[in-house]
Amino acid sequence: MTINITMPALSPTMEEGNLAKWLVKEGDTVSAGDVIAEIETDKATMEVESIDEGTVGKILVEEGSQGVKVNSVIAVLLEEGESADDIPSDAGSASAAPKEDKPEAKAEEKPAAKEEAKPEPKAEAAPAPQAASKKEGERQFASPLARRLAKENSIDLGVVVGSGPKGRVVKRDIEKVLREGIPQAAPAAAQKGAQLATGMSDAQVTALYEEGTYDAVPNDGMRKTIAARLTEAKQTVPHFYLSMDCKLDNLLEARANINAQAKKDENGKPEFKLSVNDFIVKAWAIALQQIPTANATWAGESTLLHHHSDVAVAVAVPGGLFTPVVKKAEQKSLRQISEEVKDFAKRAKTKKLAPHEYQGGSTAVSNLGMYGISHFSAVINPPHGTILAIGAGEERVVVENGEITVGNFMTVTLSCDHRSVDGALGAEVLGVFKSLIENPVMMLA
């Protein structure tokens, strides 16, 4: 009996994904556990393994297909003794296209002959362009053939006006773009966004576009997810902010001493090198353990008090950021935290993080000190209850015991969700963090 390979759910909230690449072809023999494809979500590229052994009898979803629904059939495996004739004729009939796209076969086949017979003006006046009326962030529907042709010719489907059912992009739309090019006014959604942001009329925005005043860069899945989540955060989470200066001299000395003791390999390279950020993650994790009621997140009917300090660390990547989570950070050594964060950062840049690695947690640390930013307030990333923003460490002139001295300081700002963390509670946990940063030996106590 043939075996269906389906689009996996790579996270609890995943509803669809993009089939980025096939690593096998029809006729290949695979074993259980062999990697056969790569799937893209909004933030990660994941490998799909074969669920059984057999021969790849039929690939039902083409490489590069977008919006493939979870649990839809993407390929069929043949068991020993079976052939392609054993594959059911309806296998994968609902694989990639939404139900409303089923009329595509008729839309692809019949109009082709009619278009050649019709006079040119009528062909142009056929279906009204749909792109201008598409809602912000709405997915552009397209037939698999149109998607393939668009990919082969580096055409952005987001700027193609679809003439198929419900504005779907079909083969003839791509062929028209290849013949005539993309109309100058095509990025209607981008123009509408510019009009809303500037208050200018549609005609003014169109004129600016035609003059080459701006470029319309389509937003990818990551950018849209960041926009949606942080818009939700600022609209629904009642933020308040607490800032404090922390003296770094003892921490910098401890860091230098520890790094100096690191063993060297045969090339003279140290086995590890701790960063200031590693101390920050550790200190924040311990502070939340010492003030457990601050290690909280809002859950509507209840407030969740987390047993462990699962600290997300903001990692900047081209086009956005990831927040991989250091689980049980309070139990890990500085070296373990350092190695884990470095591994996360490396894999984040190639979108190789698994969803479970950047989901969850109760808090986060965002450090812009390396960019010279002395102070900023970060936006809480739901469902977290807090986020700690770290400014640059810098020399400052201060007064201590009535004398003017120079020391190394950094400013940190704690953003709190007022529903779960009140002002006095936030101040208390931030005070513990300051004490640990200024006396790093206490992290070992």
C-alpha positions as a Markdown table, in Angstrom:
| # | Residue | x | y | z |
|---|---|---|---|---|
| 1 | Met | 0.0 | 0.0 | 0.0 |
| 2 | Thr | 1.4 | 3.4 | -0.9 |
| 3 | Ile | 2.5 | 5.7 | 1.9 |
| 4 | Asn | 1.7 | 9.4 | 1.9 |
| 5 | Ile | 4.3 | 12.0 | 3.0 |
| 6 | Thr | 2.5 | 15.1 | 4.4 |
| 7 | Met | 3.4 | 18.6 | 5.2 |
| 8 | Pro | 4.5 | 18.5 | 8.9 |
| 9 | Ala | 3.5 | 20.9 | 11.6 |
| 10 | Leu | 6.8 | 22.4 | 12.7 |
| 11 | Ser | 5.2 | 24.3 | 15.6 |
| 12 | Pro | 1.9 | 24.2 | 17.5 |
| 13 | Thr | 0.6 | 27.3 | 15.6 |
| 14 | Met | 1.8 | 26.5 | 12.1 |
| 15 | Glu | -0.9 | 26.2 | 9.5 |
| 16 | Glu | 1.0 | 26.3 | 6.3 |
| 17 | Gly | 4.6 | 26.4 | 5.0 |
| 18 | Asn | 6.7 | 26.8 | 1.9 |
| 19 | Leu | 8.3 | 23.8 | 0.2 |
| 20 | Ala | 11.7 | 25.3 | -0.3 |
| 21 | Lys | 13.7 | 22.4 | -1.8 |
| 22 | Trp | 13.4 | 18.7 | -2.6 |
| 23 | Leu | 16.5 | 16.7 | -1.8 |
| 24 | Val | 15.2 | 13.6 | -3.6 |
| 25 | Lys | 13.6 | 13.0 | -7.0 |
| 26 | Glu | 11.0 | 10.5 | -8.2 |
| 27 | Gly | 12.5 | 7.0 | -8.4 |
| 28 | Asp | 15.0 | 7.5 | -5.5 |
| 29 | Thr | 15.1 | 4.9 | -2.7 |
| 30 | Val | 14.9 | 6.3 | 0.8 |
| 31 | Ser | 15.0 | 4.9 | 4.3 |
| 32 | Ala | 13.2 | 6.0 | 7.4 |
| 33 | Gly | 14.9 | 9.1 | 8.8 |
| 34 | Asp | 16.5 | 10.2 | 5.5 |
| 35 | Val | 16.2 | 13.9 | 4.9 |
| 36 | Ile | 14.1 | 14.4 | 1.8 |
| 37 | Ala | 13.0 | 18.1 | 1.7 |
| 38 | Glu | 13.5 | 21.5 | 3.3 |
| 39 | Ile | 10.4 | 23.4 | 4.6 |
| 40 | Glu | 10.4 | 27.2 | 5.2 |
| 41 | Thr | 8.3 | 28.8 | 7.9 |
| 42 | Asp | 8.3 | 32.6 | 8.6 |
| 43 | Lys | 11.5 | 32.2 | 10.6 |
| 44 | Ala | 13.2 | 28.9 | 10.0 |
| 45 | Thr | 14.2 | 26.4 | 7.3 |
| 46 | Met | 13.6 | 22.9 | 8.6 |
| 47 | Glu | 14.4 | 19.5 | 7.2 |
| 48 | Val | 11.7 | 16.9 | 6.5 |
| 49 | Glu | 12.6 | 13.2 | 7.1 |
| 50 | Ser | 11.1 | 10.2 | 5.4 |
| 51 | Ile | 8.6 | 8.5 | 7.7 |
| 52 | Asp | 9.3 | 5.0 | 6.2 |
| 53 | Glu | 11.4 | 3.3 | 3.6 |
| 54 | Gly | 10.5 | 2.9 | 0.0 |
| 55 | Thr | 10.8 | 4.5 | -3.4 |
| 56 | Val | 9.7 | 8.0 | -4.2 |
| 57 | Gly | 6.8 | 7.3 | -6.5 |
| 58 | Lys | 5.4 | 10.8 | -7.1 |
| 59 | Ile | 6.2 | 14.3 | -5.9 |
| 60 | Leu | 2.9 | 16.2 | -5.7 |
| 61 | Val | 4.1 | 19.6 | -4.6 |
| 62 | Glu | 6.7 | 21.4 | -6.6 |
| 63 | Glu | 9.8 | 22.8 | -5.2 |
| 64 | Gly | 9.2 | 26.5 | -4.4 |
| 65 | Ser | 5.5 | 26.1 | -3.7 |
| 66 | Gln | 4.2 | 28.5 | -1.0 |
| 67 | Gly | 1.3 | 28.2 | 1.4 |
| 68 | Val | 1.2 | 24.4 | 1.5 |
| 69 | Lys | -1.3 | 23.5 | 4.2 |
| 70 | Val | -0.2 | 21.4 | 7.2 |
| 71 | Asn | -1.1 | 17.6 | 6.7 |
| 72 | Ser | -1.6 | 18.0 | 3.0 |
| 73 | Val | 0.1 | 15.3 | 0.9 |
| 74 | Ile | 3.4 | 16.5 | -0.7 |
| 75 | Ala | 4.7 | 13.1 | -2.0 |
| 76 | Val | 3.9 | 9.4 | -2.2 |
| 77 | Leu | 6.2 | 6.5 | -1.3 |
| 78 | Leu | 6.0 | 3.1 | -2.9 |
| 79 | Glu | 6.6 | 0.0 | -1.0 |
| 80 | Glu | 8.5 | -3.0 | -2.3 |
| 81 | Gly | 6.7 | -4.5 | -5.3 |
| 82 | Glu | 4.6 | -1.4 | -6.0 |
| 83 | Ser | 4.8 | 0.8 | -9.1 |
| 84 | Ala | 3.5 | 4.3 | -10.1 |
| 85 | Asp | 0.3 | 2.6 | -11.3 |
| 86 | Asp | -0.6 | 1.8 | -7.7 |
| 87 | Ile | -0.7 | 5.5 | -6.7 |
| 88 | Pro | -4.4 | 6.6 | -6.3 |
| 89 | Ser | -5.6 | 9.0 | -9.0 |
| 90 | Asp | -6.8 | 11.5 | -6.3 |
| 91 | Ala | -3.5 | 11.4 | -4.3 |
| 92 | Gly | -2.7 | 14.9 | -3.1 |
| 93 | Ser | -5.7 | 16.5 | -4.8 |
| 94 | Ala | -5.9 | 19.0 | -1.9 |
| 95 | Ser | -2.1 | 19.4 | -1.4 |
| 96 | Ala | -1.3 | 22.9 | -2.1 |
| 97 | Ala | -4.2 | 24.9 | -3.4 |
| 98 | Pro | -7.0 | 26.3 | -1.2 |
| 99 | Lys | -10.5 | 25.0 | -2.0 |
| 100 | Glu | -11.5 | 28.2 | -3.8 |
| 101 | Asp | -8.8 | 27.6 | -6.3 |
| 102 | Lys | -10.2 | 24.3 | -7.7 |
| 103 | Pro | -11.6 | 26.0 | -10.8 |
| 104 | Glu | -8.0 | 26.6 | -12.0 |
| 105 | Ala | -8.0 | 23.8 | -14.5 |
| 106 | Lys | -10.8 | 25.4 | -16.4 |
| 107 | Ala | -9.3 | 28.8 | -16.1 |
| 108 | Glu | -6.0 | 27.5 | -17.4 |
| 109 | Glu | -7.2 | 25.4 | -20.3 |
| 110 | Lys | -10.3 | 27.1 | -21.9 |
| 111 | Pro | -9.3 | 30.8 | -22.0 |
| 112 | Ala | -6.1 | 30.0 | -23.9 |
| 113 | Ala | -7.9 | 29.4 | -27.2 |
| 114 | Lys | -10.5 | 32.1 | -26.7 |
| 115 | Glu | -7.8 | 34.7 | -26.0 |
| 116 | Glu | -6.3 | 34.2 | -29.4 |
| 117 | Ala | -9.7 | 34.6 | -31.2 |
| 118 | Lys | -10.8 | 37.7 | -29.3 |
| 119 | Pro | -9.8 | 41.2 | -30.5 |
| 120 | Glu | -7.0 | 42.7 | -28.4 |
| 121 | Pro | -9.2 | 45.4 | -26.7 |
| 122 | Lys | -11.6 | 42.9 | -25.3 |
| 123 | Ala | -8.9 | 40.7 | -24.0 |
| 124 | Glu | -7.5 | 43.7 | -22.1 |
| 125 | Ala | -10.9 | 44.5 | -20.7 |
| 126 | Ala | -11.6 | 41.1 | -19.3 |
| 127 | Pro | -11.3 | 40.5 | -15.6 |
| 128 | Ala | -10.8 | 43.7 | -13.5 |
| 129 | Pro | -7.4 | 43.9 | -11.8 |
| 130 | Gln | -7.5 | 42.5 | -8.3 |
| 131 | Ala | -4.2 | 43.5 | -6.8 |
| 132 | Ala | -5.2 | 47.0 | -5.8 |
| 133 | Ser | -8.0 | 45.7 | -3.7 |
| 134 | Lys | -6.0 | 43.0 | -1.8 |
| 135 | Lys | -5.8 | 43.5 | 1.9 |
| 136 | Glu | -2.5 | 44.3 | 3.6 |
| 137 | Gly | -0.6 | 41.1 | 4.2 |
| 138 | Glu | -3.0 | 38.9 | 2.2 |
| 139 | Arg | -1.4 | 36.0 | 0.4 |
| 140 | Gln | -1.3 | 36.2 | -3.4 |
| 141 | Phe | -2.9 | 33.0 | -4.8 |
| 142 | Ala | -1.3 | 31.5 | -7.9 |
| 143 | Ser | -1.4 | 28.2 | -9.7 |
| 144 | Pro | 1.6 | 25.9 | -9.3 |
| 145 | Leu | 2.5 | 26.4 | -12.9 |
| 146 | Ala | 2.4 | 30.2 | -12.5 |
| 147 | Arg | 4.6 | 30.0 | -9.4 |
| 148 | Arg | 7.1 | 27.9 | -11.2 |
| 149 | Leu | 7.3 | 30.3 | -14.2 |
| 150 | Ala | 7.6 | 33.2 | -11.9 |
| 151 | Lys | 10.4 | 31.6 | -9.9 |
| 152 | Glu | 12.3 | 30.7 | -13.1 |
| 153 | Asn | 12.0 | 34.3 | -14.4 |
| 154 | Ser | 12.6 | 36.0 | -11.0 |
| 155 | Ile | 9.2 | 37.6 | -11.0 |
| 156 | Asp | 7.7 | 38.8 | -7.7 |
| 157 | Leu | 4.1 | 37.4 | -7.6 |
| 158 | Gly | 3.1 | 40.2 | -5.3 |
| 159 | Val | 3.2 | 42.7 | -8.1 |
| 160 | Val | 1.4 | 40.6 | -10.7 |
| 161 | Val | -2.3 | 41.3 | -11.4 |
| 162 | Gly | -4.1 | 38.0 | -11.4 |
| 163 | Ser | -6.8 | 37.3 | -14.0 |
| 164 | Gly | -7.9 | 33.9 | -12.7 |
| 165 | Pro | -10.7 | 33.1 | -10.3 |
| 166 | Lys | -10.8 | 35.5 | -7.4 |
| 167 | Gly | -7.7 | 37.3 | -8.7 |
| 168 | Arg | -5.5 | 34.2 | -8.8 |
| 169 | Val | -2.3 | 34.5 | -10.9 |
| 170 | Val | -2.3 | 31.9 | -13.7 |
| 171 | Lys | 0.1 | 31.1 | -16.5 |
| 172 | Arg | -1.1 | 33.7 | -19.0 |
| 173 | Asp | -0.5 | 36.5 | -16.3 |
| 174 | Ile | 3.1 | 35.5 | -16.1 |
| 175 | Glu | 3.4 | 35.3 | -19.9 |
| 176 | Lys | 1.9 | 38.8 | -20.1 |
| 177 | Val | 4.5 | 40.1 | -17.7 |
| 178 | Leu | 7.3 | 38.5 | -19.8 |
| 179 | Arg | 5.9 | 40.1 | -22.9 |
| 180 | Glu | 5.0 | 43.6 | -21.6 |
| 181 | Gly | 6.9 | 43.9 | -18.3 |
| 182 | Ile | 5.3 | 44.9 | -14.9 |
| 183 | Pro | 3.2 | 48.1 | -15.1 |
| 184 | Gln | 4.8 | 51.0 | -13.3 |
| 185 | Ala | 1.8 | 51.3 | -11.0 |
| 186 | Ala | 1.8 | 47.6 | -10.1 |
| 187 | Pro | 2.8 | 47.8 | -6.4 |
| 188 | Ala | -0.6 | 49.0 | -5.3 |
| 189 | Ala | -0.3 | 47.8 | -1.7 |
| 190 | Ala | 3.0 | 49.6 | -1.2 |
| 191 | Gln | 1.5 | 52.8 | -2.8 |
| 192 | Lys | -1.5 | 52.5 | -0.5 |
| 193 | Gly | 0.8 | 52.1 | 2.5 |
| 194 | Ala | 2.8 | 55.2 | 1.5 |
| 195 | Gln | -0.4 | 57.1 | 1.0 |
| 196 | Leu | -1.6 | 56.2 | 4.5 |
| 197 | Ala | 1.8 | 57.1 | 6.0 |
| 198 | Thr | 2.2 | 60.5 | 4.2 |
| 199 | Gly | -1.4 | 61.7 | 3.8 |
| 200 | Met | -0.8 | 62.2 | 0.1 |
| 201 | Ser | -3.4 | 61.3 | -2.5 |
| 202 | Asp | -3.1 | 58.1 | -4.6 |
| 203 | Ala | -2.2 | 60.2 | -7.7 |
| 204 | Gln | 0.6 | 61.9 | -5.8 |
| 205 | Val | 2.0 | 58.7 | -4.5 |
| 206 | Thr | 1.8 | 57.1 | -8.0 |
| 207 | Ala | 3.6 | 60.1 | -9.5 |
| 208 | Leu | 6.4 | 59.8 | -6.9 |
| 209 | Tyr | 6.7 | 56.1 | -7.7 |
| 210 | Glu | 7.0 | 56.7 | -11.5 |
| 211 | Glu | 9.6 | 59.4 | -10.8 |
| 212 | Gly | 11.7 | 56.7 | -9.0 |
| 213 | Thr | 11.4 | 58.5 | -5.6 |
| 214 | Tyr | 11.0 | 55.2 | -3.7 |
| 215 | Asp | 11.3 | 51.4 | -4.1 |
| 216 | Ala | 8.5 | 49.1 | -3.0 |
| 217 | Val | 10.2 | 46.2 | -1.2 |
| 218 | Pro | 7.8 | 43.3 | -0.5 |
| 219 | Asn | 7.7 | 42.2 | 3.1 |
| 220 | Asp | 8.6 | 38.6 | 3.7 |
| 221 | Gly | 7.1 | 36.3 | 6.3 |
| 222 | Met | 9.6 | 37.3 | 9.0 |
| 223 | Arg | 9.0 | 41.0 | 8.6 |
| 224 | Lys | 5.2 | 40.5 | 8.7 |
| 225 | Thr | 5.4 | 38.3 | 11.8 |
| 226 | Ile | 7.6 | 40.9 | 13.6 |
| 227 | Ala | 5.2 | 43.7 | 12.6 |
| 228 | Ala | 2.1 | 41.8 | 13.7 |
| 229 | Arg | 3.5 | 40.6 | 17.1 |
| 230 | Leu | 5.0 | 43.9 | 18.1 |
| 231 | Thr | 2.0 | 45.9 | 17.0 |
| 232 | Glu | -0.1 | 43.6 | 19.2 |
| 233 | Ala | 2.4 | 44.1 | 22.0 |
| 234 | Lys | 2.2 | 47.9 | 22.0 |
| 235 | Gln | -1.6 | 47.9 | 21.6 |
| 236 | Thr | -2.5 | 45.3 | 24.2 |
| 237 | Val | 0.4 | 45.1 | 26.7 |
| 238 | Pro | 0.5 | 48.0 | 29.2 |
| 239 | His | 4.3 | 48.8 | 29.2 |
| 240 | Phe | 6.1 | 50.7 | 31.9 |
| 241 | Tyr | 9.9 | 51.3 | 32.0 |
| 242 | Leu | 12.5 | 51.3 | 34.8 |
| 243 | Ser | 16.1 | 52.4 | 34.2 |
| 244 | Met | 19.2 | 51.9 | 36.3 |
| 245 | Asp | 22.9 | 52.4 | 36.0 |
| 246 | Cys | 25.2 | 49.5 | 36.8 |
| 247 | Lys | 28.9 | 49.8 | 37.5 |
| 248 | Leu | 31.0 | 47.3 | 35.4 |
| 249 | Asp | 34.5 | 47.6 | 36.8 |
| 250 | Asn | 34.4 | 44.3 | 38.9 |
| 251 | Leu | 32.6 | 42.5 | 36.1 |
| 252 | Leu | 35.2 | 43.5 | 33.5 |
| 253 | Glu | 38.0 | 42.5 | 35.7 |
| 254 | Ala | 36.4 | 39.1 | 36.4 |
| 255 | Arg | 35.7 | 38.6 | 32.7 |
| 256 | Ala | 39.4 | 39.4 | 31.8 |
| 257 | Asn | 40.6 | 37.0 | 34.5 |
| 258 | Ile | 38.4 | 34.1 | 33.4 |
| 259 | Asn | 39.2 | 34.5 | 29.7 |
| 260 | Ala | 42.9 | 34.7 | 30.5 |
| 261 | Gln | 42.6 | 31.2 | 32.2 |
| 262 | Ala | 41.0 | 29.6 | 29.1 |
| 263 | Lys | 43.0 | 26.7 | 27.7 |
| 264 | Lys | 44.6 | 27.3 | 24.3 |
| 265 | Asp | 44.4 | 24.8 | 21.4 |
| 266 | Glu | 47.3 | 23.8 | 19.2 |
| 267 | Asn | 46.8 | 27.1 | 17.2 |
| 268 | Gly | 46.9 | 29.2 | 20.3 |
| 269 | Lys | 43.2 | 29.9 | 20.1 |
| 270 | Pro | 41.4 | 29.9 | 23.5 |
| 271 | Glu | 38.7 | 27.3 | 24.1 |
| 272 | Phe | 36.2 | 29.9 | 25.1 |
| 273 | Lys | 35.8 | 33.7 | 25.4 |
| 274 | Leu | 33.1 | 35.1 | 27.6 |
| 275 | Ser | 31.3 | 38.3 | 26.7 |
| 276 | Val | 29.7 | 40.9 | 28.9 |
| 277 | Asn | 26.4 | 39.7 | 27.6 |
| 278 | Asp | 27.0 | 36.2 | 29.0 |
| 279 | Phe | 27.3 | 37.7 | 32.5 |
| 280 | Ile | 24.1 | 39.8 | 31.8 |
| 281 | Val | 22.0 | 36.7 | 30.9 |
| 282 | Lys | 23.3 | 34.8 | 33.9 |
| 283 | Ala | 22.7 | 37.7 | 36.3 |
| 284 | Trp | 19.2 | 38.3 | 35.0 |
| 285 | Ala | 18.4 | 34.6 | 35.3 |
| 286 | Ile | 19.5 | 34.5 | 38.9 |
| 287 | Ala | 17.7 | 37.7 | 39.7 |
| 288 | Leu | 14.4 | 36.2 | 38.5 |
| 289 | Gln | 15.0 | 33.2 | 40.7 |
| 290 | Gln | 15.6 | 35.4 | 43.8 |
| 291 | Ile | 12.5 | 37.4 | 43.0 |
| 292 | Pro | 10.3 | 34.6 | 41.6 |
| 293 | Thr | 7.1 | 36.7 | 41.5 |
| 294 | Ala | 8.8 | 38.8 | 38.8 |
| 295 | Asn | 9.4 | 35.8 | 36.6 |
| 296 | Ala | 5.7 | 36.0 | 35.5 |
| 297 | Thr | 3.6 | 36.2 | 32.4 |
| 298 | Trp | 0.0 | 37.2 | 31.9 |
| 299 | Ala | -2.5 | 34.5 | 30.9 |
| 300 | Gly | -5.8 | 36.2 | 31.1 |
| 301 | Glu | -7.6 | 34.3 | 33.9 |
| 302 | Ser | -4.3 | 33.6 | 35.7 |
| 303 | Thr | -0.7 | 34.8 | 36.0 |
| 304 | Leu | 1.9 | 32.2 | 35.3 |
| 305 | Leu | 4.8 | 32.1 | 37.7 |
| 306 | His | 7.6 | 30.2 | 35.9 |
| 307 | His | 9.9 | 27.8 | 37.9 |
| 308 | His | 12.9 | 28.4 | 35.7 |
| 309 | Ser | 14.5 | 31.4 | 34.1 |
| 310 | Asp | 14.1 | 30.7 | 30.3 |
| 311 | Val | 15.8 | 33.9 | 28.9 |
| 312 | Ala | 15.3 | 34.8 | 25.3 |
| 313 | Val | 18.3 | 36.6 | 23.7 |
| 314 | Ala | 17.6 | 39.0 | 20.8 |
| 315 | Val | 19.7 | 38.1 | 17.7 |
| 316 | Ala | 19.8 | 40.5 | 14.8 |
| 317 | Val | 19.7 | 38.9 | 11.3 |
| 318 | Pro | 19.2 | 40.5 | 7.9 |
| 319 | Gly | 15.6 | 41.6 | 7.6 |
| 320 | Gly | 14.6 | 41.1 | 11.2 |
| 321 | Leu | 15.6 | 39.2 | 14.4 |
| 322 | Phe | 15.2 | 36.0 | 16.3 |
| 323 | Thr | 14.8 | 35.5 | 20.0 |
| 324 | Pro | 16.3 | 32.0 | 20.8 |
| 325 | Val | 15.7 | 31.0 | 24.4 |
| 326 | Val | 18.4 | 29.9 | 26.8 |
| 327 | Lys | 16.4 | 27.3 | 28.8 |
| 328 | Lys | 17.0 | 27.1 | 32.6 |
| 329 | Ala | 19.7 | 29.8 | 32.3 |
| 330 | Glu | 20.0 | 30.0 | 36.1 |
| 331 | Gln | 21.4 | 26.4 | 36.2 |
| 332 | Lys | 24.0 | 26.9 | 33.4 |
| 333 | Ser | 27.6 | 28.1 | 33.8 |
| 334 | Leu | 28.8 | 31.3 | 32.1 |
| 335 | Arg | 30.7 | 29.1 | 29.6 |
| 336 | Gln | 27.6 | 27.0 | 28.8 |
| 337 | Ile | 25.5 | 30.2 | 28.2 |
| 338 | Ser | 28.3 | 31.6 | 26.0 |
| 339 | Glu | 28.5 | 28.5 | 23.8 |
| 340 | Glu | 24.7 | 28.2 | 23.5 |
| 341 | Val | 24.2 | 31.9 | 22.5 |
| 342 | Lys | 27.0 | 31.7 | 20.0 |
| 343 | Asp | 25.5 | 28.6 | 18.4 |
| 344 | Phe | 22.0 | 30.2 | 18.3 |
| 345 | Ala | 23.4 | 33.4 | 16.7 |
| 346 | Lys | 25.3 | 31.4 | 14.0 |
| 347 | Arg | 22.3 | 29.2 | 13.1 |
| 348 | Ala | 19.9 | 32.2 | 13.3 |
| 349 | Lys | 21.7 | 33.9 | 10.4 |
| 350 | Thr | 21.0 | 30.9 | 8.2 |
| 351 | Lys | 17.5 | 30.3 | 9.5 |
| 352 | Lys | 18.5 | 26.9 | 10.9 |
| 353 | Leu | 16.9 | 27.3 | 14.3 |
| 354 | Ala | 14.1 | 24.9 | 15.2 |
| 355 | Pro | 10.8 | 26.5 | 16.3 |
| 356 | His | 11.1 | 25.1 | 19.8 |
| 357 | Glu | 14.4 | 27.0 | 20.2 |
| 358 | Tyr | 12.9 | 30.4 | 19.7 |
| 359 | Gln | 9.5 | 29.9 | 21.2 |
| 360 | Gly | 8.5 | 30.2 | 24.8 |
| 361 | Gly | 10.4 | 31.8 | 27.7 |
| 362 | Ser | 9.2 | 34.4 | 30.2 |
| 363 | Thr | 11.6 | 37.2 | 29.6 |
| 364 | Ala | 14.2 | 38.5 | 27.1 |
| 365 | Val | 17.5 | 40.4 | 26.9 |
| 366 | Ser | 18.1 | 42.9 | 24.1 |
| 367 | Asn | 21.7 | 44.3 | 23.9 |
| 368 | Leu | 22.5 | 47.2 | 21.6 |
| 369 | Gly | 25.6 | 48.3 | 23.5 |
| 370 | Met | 27.9 | 47.0 | 20.8 |
| 371 | Tyr | 26.3 | 49.6 | 18.4 |
| 372 | Gly | 27.1 | 52.5 | 20.8 |
| 373 | Ile | 23.5 | 52.9 | 22.0 |
| 374 | Ser | 23.7 | 54.2 | 25.6 |
| 375 | His | 20.0 | 53.9 | 26.5 |
| 376 | Phe | 16.8 | 52.5 | 24.9 |
| 377 | Ser | 13.5 | 51.0 | 25.8 |
| 378 | Ala | 12.6 | 47.6 | 24.3 |
| 379 | Val | 9.1 | 46.3 | 23.3 |
| 380 | Ile | 8.0 | 43.2 | 25.2 |
| 381 | Asn | 7.6 | 40.2 | 22.9 |
| 382 | Pro | 4.4 | 38.4 | 23.9 |
| 383 | Pro | 3.9 | 36.2 | 25.8 |
| 384 | His | 6.9 | 37.4 | 27.8 |
| 385 | Gly | 6.3 | 39.5 | 30.9 |
| 386 | Thr | 9.5 | 41.5 | 30.7 |
| 387 | Ile | 12.4 | 42.5 | 28.5 |
| 388 | Leu | 15.8 | 43.9 | 29.7 |
| 389 | Ala | 17.4 | 46.5 | 27.3 |
| 390 | Ile | 21.2 | 46.8 | 27.7 |
| 391 | Gly | 23.1 | 50.0 | 26.7 |
| 392 | Ala | 26.8 | 50.4 | 26.0 |
| 393 | Gly | 29.4 | 50.1 | 28.7 |
| 394 | Glu | 31.3 | 53.4 | 28.9 |
| 395 | Glu | 33.6 | 55.4 | 31.1 |
| 396 | Arg | 31.7 | 58.1 | 33.2 |
| 397 | Val | 32.8 | 60.7 | 35.7 |
| 398 | Val | 30.9 | 60.0 | 39.0 |
| 399 | Val | 30.9 | 61.2 | 42.6 |
| 400 | Glu | 31.6 | 58.5 | 45.2 |
| 401 | Asn | 31.9 | 59.3 | 48.9 |
| 402 | Gly | 32.3 | 62.9 | 48.1 |
| 403 | Glu | 35.1 | 62.4 | 45.6 |
| 404 | Ile | 35.1 | 62.7 | 41.8 |
| 405 | Thr | 36.1 | 59.4 | 40.2 |
| 406 | Val | 36.0 | 57.6 | 36.9 |
| 407 | Gly | 34.3 | 54.3 | 36.4 |
| 408 | Asn | 32.8 | 52.0 | 33.7 |
| 409 | Phe | 29.0 | 52.0 | 33.7 |
| 410 | Met | 26.1 | 50.8 | 31.6 |
| 411 | Thr | 22.4 | 51.9 | 31.7 |
| 412 | Val | 19.8 | 49.1 | 31.6 |
| 413 | Thr | 16.1 | 49.6 | 31.1 |
| 414 | Leu | 13.5 | 47.0 | 32.2 |
| 415 | Ser | 10.2 | 47.0 | 30.2 |
| 416 | Cys | 7.4 | 45.4 | 32.3 |
| 417 | Asp | 3.9 | 44.1 | 31.5 |
| 418 | His | 2.0 | 46.0 | 34.2 |
| 419 | Arg | -0.6 | 43.2 | 34.2 |
| 420 | Ser | 1.8 | 40.7 | 35.8 |
| 421 | Val | 4.7 | 42.8 | 37.1 |
| 422 | Asp | 4.0 | 46.0 | 39.2 |
| 423 | Gly | 6.4 | 48.9 | 39.6 |
| 424 | Ala | 7.8 | 48.0 | 43.0 |
| 425 | Leu | 8.3 | 44.4 | 41.9 |
| 426 | Gly | 10.1 | 45.5 | 38.8 |
| 427 | Ala | 12.3 | 47.8 | 40.8 |
| 428 | Glu | 13.1 | 45.0 | 43.3 |
| 429 | Val | 14.2 | 42.5 | 40.6 |
| 430 | Leu | 16.2 | 45.2 | 38.8 |
| 431 | Gly | 18.0 | 46.0 | 42.0 |
| 432 | Val | 19.0 | 42.4 | 42.5 |
| 433 | Phe | 20.3 | 42.3 | 38.9 |
| 434 | Lys | 22.4 | 45.5 | 39.6 |
| 435 | Ser | 23.9 | 43.9 | 42.7 |
| 436 | Leu | 24.9 | 40.8 | 40.8 |
| 437 | Ile | 26.5 | 42.8 | 37.9 |
| 438 | Glu | 28.5 | 44.9 | 40.3 |
| 439 | Asn | 29.5 | 41.9 | 42.4 |
| 440 | Pro | 29.8 | 39.1 | 39.8 |
| 441 | Val | 31.3 | 36.7 | 42.3 |
| 442 | Met | 27.8 | 36.4 | 43.9 |
| 443 | Met | 26.7 | 34.6 | 40.7 |
| 444 | Leu | 28.7 | 31.7 | 42.0 |
| 445 | Ala | 27.2 | 31.7 | 45.4 |
